[in-house]
Amino acid sequence: MADVIDINALRQSIMDEIAELDRLRRQAHESRALVAFDQQSVGRLSRMDAMQQQAMHIANDARRQQRHMALLAALKRMDAGDFGYCHHCDEEIGAGRLAIDPAVTLCVHCTQ
Ligand SMILES: [Zn+2]
C-alpha cells in the first residue's frame, strides 16, 4: 500500500481548521459579551458561576491559541520542505498519522 503524504490535502485541512478556530473564537467572544450583558441587566449568574465561566473561557482560548500555533507551525514546515519528519528522531511520520492530525511533530514511536 502506498504511504504517500498528500501535502496539498493536508495543507487544505490545516487551513480549514484554522478557519474553524477563528470562527469559534469569534463565537466565544460574542457569547461572552452576551453573558456580561445578561449579568448586568438580570444578575442571574452568581459571582462564582461568572468566575468559573471566565476561567473556562480563558482555558478554551488558550487551547485554541495553542492549536492555532501548532497548525501555523505545520504550514511553516510545509513551506520549508521539512514537513512530515519527527522532531525527535528525524524519521518520517506516517501518512496515516498525519492525515489524522497534520500538526503532529512526533512519530508514533517517539510519542510513547
Ligand atoms: Zn520519532
Residues whose N, C-alpha, C, O or C-beta is under 5 A from the ligand:
A	BS01	ZN	C86 H88 C89 D90 L106 C107 C110
